[in-house]
Amino acid sequence: MSTKEAVLDLVRKLPDDCSLDDIQYHLYVLQTIERGKTEVVQGKTVGHEQVKQELRAKWLKNSAKQSGQPAHGTNSTTSLPISPKTSPLRFGFA
């Protein structure tokens, strides 16, 4: 499926009352998924154990922030909020 066809399919699946922000968000999700698929084909993946270690470090850092204790050398990441109205799963994109 071409990029244009994927975008048109996405727009057709969105509700008639969606906002431009909704469309932009879903385009972002679609682009991110495609980028991830490309990275998998190129072998740019992270092993299960490494993910577990990174998540454990992130949880420890967040736990330390909430308790007021200093974190222990972890990296922070940001994430986008997902509401039921804009969830990519609602429209079958992920």
Protein Blocks (a to p, Z undefined) as FASTA:
>chain_A
ZZklmmmmmmmmpcfkbcfklmmmmmmmmmmmmmmmmmmmnopacdfklmmmmmmmmmmm
mmmmmnopacehiacdddddddfklomklnopZZ
